[in-house]
Amino acid sequence: MNPQEYDESKIKTLSSLEHIRKRPGMYIGRLGDGSNPDDGIYILLKEVLDNAVDEYIMGFGKRIEVAIDGAGKCTVRDYGRGIPLGKVIECVSVINTGAKYNTEVFQFSVGLNGVGTKAVNALSARFAVTAFRDGHFRRAEFERGELVHDEAGESGEKDGTLVSFLPDAGIFPDFAFDPHIVEERLWRYAYLNSGLTLVWNGRHYLSKQGLLDLLGRELQEEALYPPLHLTSNTLEFAFTHNDDYGETYFSFVNGTYTSEGGTHLSAFREGILKGINEFTGKKFNGPDVRDGIIGILAVKVQEPVFESQTKNKLGNTDIRAPIVQAVKDAVVTHLYKFPDVAAVLVDKVQRNEKVRRELQSVRRDAKARAKKIVLNIPQLKDCKYHPAAGKPSKAGRENMIFITEGQSAAGSIVSSRDPMVQAVFSLKGKPLNVLGQRLDVLYKNEEMYALMQSLDVEESVENLRFDRIIVATDADVDGLHIRNLMLTFFLQYFEQLVLQGKLYILETPIFRVRNKEKTLYCYSEAEMISAVQSLNARGRGDKGIETTRFKGLGEISPPEFKRFIGKDMRIKAVQLDSLSEVGRVLKFYMGKNTPERKQYIMEHLVADPV
């Protein structure tokens, strides 16, 4: 058959469920294996949990039970109203079917497109749903979206819905649920829905103060004043300041975390600025007011408009003015009511203003030096493609920058990279330890300033020129030290990039095991031993096997390196368990407490068996 032939026979029409299985990324974003919170299996769990939480939001059921077995099968039981029995099958298998188009039934639902549970069904090897209503039940079972069993009858169970699903290993190969990621998600639901109890593995997740509890947990440094907190039917927020740099926010819409913010977050920030300026009668700049702030915002919107099915960014423009006004009024009222808080907050703003003015001359000098080299930064080998400012690239076209050490390692990556979407920034040696350093250090240190320029995050992290920042260092002691120094750099000055999931660690092989027929690359000693055994099993014995340990990235030839930064690239996202832990961990491992750190190392040394 002529591959160039194009006629009616080449046109295909997929059913909605077939389309979900053929193009899962359109519905759940990335696939992944469960090592990242944004991986598809957590989106599946989220879609089911969202439906259960929506019932609580509407005032039905105060308890949700979750179970995940060793094979990865998830079960979620809520005690809401239960799906109407006559529509159970349609609600989980027919696209654009659901009650969430009706604002009388679900006023503040996350899922409005009638897709979520259908995607879970289509992408699961096995899926089952049971609805309990008024002493009766209906149960439907599916395999990869196809109905295989349907039954109904009487039941003594309480009203509600029971959903179980096993992600399809054909779509999510080698997947596994990370208990810590699941726990973080359950806590988030609890914080956003005070009074709701979620139960998982016998543990209860319950918050009595809502966002105040979440704010207290995420505070890295001691707050300068008690948080300002407002709760209403459609808006809840809390914020305070500490002595850290930058702005840190967690924003939510109808219970869903909007990692990229949106109109609600920009309105929140504007409302804080207007409130403080109205109270003081001055015209402070936004960065002066917000530097060091940590805030949490949750809004309820009847018809939220998101940029994608994964709901990372809110687009509703009609909510902006009401949020600005509500936040401004709350700030003004609070500051008049608590003059001691007002004094501390205004002092913080004035100190920020003073630091900014002191930095202006340092910035001028740094920018004057930068103009001499324009954007031809010596350490940067840029790529050709960059996303539009403030917008991520389309799926499959993400660009990235590798931060590596030394010329040899950089040379290997530069020679093997895809110059269209892969850039390389080469460190000259060990970078400066910036823990506890003032912001002007960035402008006085040539290398740190060059890196900040390369990323284009001086004015705002929203200007980041890359979809991913990947730290690529040797797998030895020096390489790990450089990695820690870079993590400290980002956490100290650009923490929001880490919170947004932009920072990664590149994993490269430590060993190469090969014979004349096959070459295997191993990322650990255990993989190396397994590889040797595998090649031995082919009958050649140890004599035909060569094992090489790579001492650094520069020892890997460019043709070999190409596969390690190509489609099979292994990267790990840098994730924060809790902001409150970041400061403590950084101070211990990167601070000036050398004797304490040395004692800890001595007490925890593990000797290799002889």
URSUL-V863056 format. One line per field, one symbol per residue. phi: phi as a letter, one per 20 degrees, with the letter a starting at -180 (. if undefined). psi: psi as a letter, one per 20 degrees, with the letter a starting at -180 (. if undefined). burial: I if it has 16 or more other C-alpha atoms within 10 Angstrom, else O. A space follows every 50 residues. Layout:
BEGIN
phi=???
psi=???
burial=???
END
This chain:
BEGIN
phi=.ffefcbgfeeddefgffffffcfffdcmfemdoecgefgffffffgffg fffgffgencndbcdcbcefenfdcccdceenfggfcgfffdcdgmdree edffecfcefedemdgffffgfedfcbbccddblncbbccccclnefcbb bbrebeffgqcdccbcgfffedflfbfegffffffffffffecgneddcb lndddbcedmfffffffefedfffbggecccbfcbcbbbbdcefemdccc dcclndfdfdmpfffffffffffffffffemdcffggffdfneccccccd cfcfddfbfflebedgefeffffgfffgfffffffffcfffgffffffff fgfffffffgfffgffffffffdldefgfddfdedcffgncfffgncfdb cedcdmfffffffffdfeffccdcddffaffffegmefffffeeegffff ffffemdfeaffegecfcddeccfedffffffgfffffgfffdcgffffe medcdeecfeccdbcfdbccdcdbfffffffffffffeoenffeddddde eaffeefgfffgfecefefdcdfeddfaffefgfffffedeeeggfffff fffdfdefff
psi=poiipoahiipqoqrghhhghhmhhhhjcqfajjiphjqhhhhggggghg hghhgghjjopjppppqorhijpqppprlbiqpphijgghhjioqkprij ioihgnhlqgoiikhfhhggghjqgppqpppppljrqpppqqolippiqp qqaqqjqqqapppqqoqohhhmpkqppohgggghgghggghimpippppp kiqpopphjchhggghhipgrpqhqpqppppahippqqqaqajrqappqo qqokippnhjcahhghhgghhgghghhggijrmqqghhhipjqoqpppqp pgmqoqirhilippiphiigghgggggggggggghhhnhhggggghgggh gggggghhhghggggghghhhhjcjmphipnrrhpqrqpjpqrqpikprq pporprhgghgggghiroigjorpppqhbprpojpjqrhihhhiogghhh ghghhljghqiijpiqhpooonrqkaggghghghhhggghhghlhhhghj kiprpppqqhqppqaihqppppjrhghgghgghghhiiihrhhjpppppp hrhiipqghghhhijbhjpoqppoqpgphhhggggghghjajlggggggg ghijpopqq.
burial=OOOOOOOOOOOOOOOIIOOIIOOIOOIIIIIIIIOIIIIIIIIIIIIIII IIIIIIIIOIIIIIIIOIOOOIIIIIIIIIIIIOIOOIIOIIIIIIIIII IOOOOIIIIIIIOIIIIIIIIIIIIIIIIIIIIOOIIIIIIIIIIOIOOO OOOOOOOIIIIIIIIIIIOOIIOOIIIOOOIIOOIIIIIIIIIIIIIIII OOOIIIIOOIIIIIIOOIIIIOIIIOIIIIOOOOIIIIIIIIOIIIIIII IIIIIIIIIIIIIIIOIIIIIIIIIIIOIOOOOIOOIIIIIIIIIIIIII IIIIIIOOIIIIIIIIOOOIOOIIIIIIIIIIOIIOOOOOIIOOIIOIIO OIIOOIOOIOOIIOOIOOOIOOOOOOIOIIIIIOIIIOOOOIOOOOOIII IIIIIIIIIIIIIIOIIIIOIIIIIIIOOOIIOIIOOOOIOIIOOOIIII IIIIIIIIOOIOIIIIIIIIIIIIIOOOIOIIIIIIIIIOIIIIIIIIIO IIIIIIIIIIIIIIIOOOOIIIOOOOIIOOIIOOIIOOOOOOOOIOIOOI OIIIOIOIOOIIOIIOOOOOIOIIIOOOIIOIIOOIOOOIOOOOOOOOOO OOOOOOOOOO
END
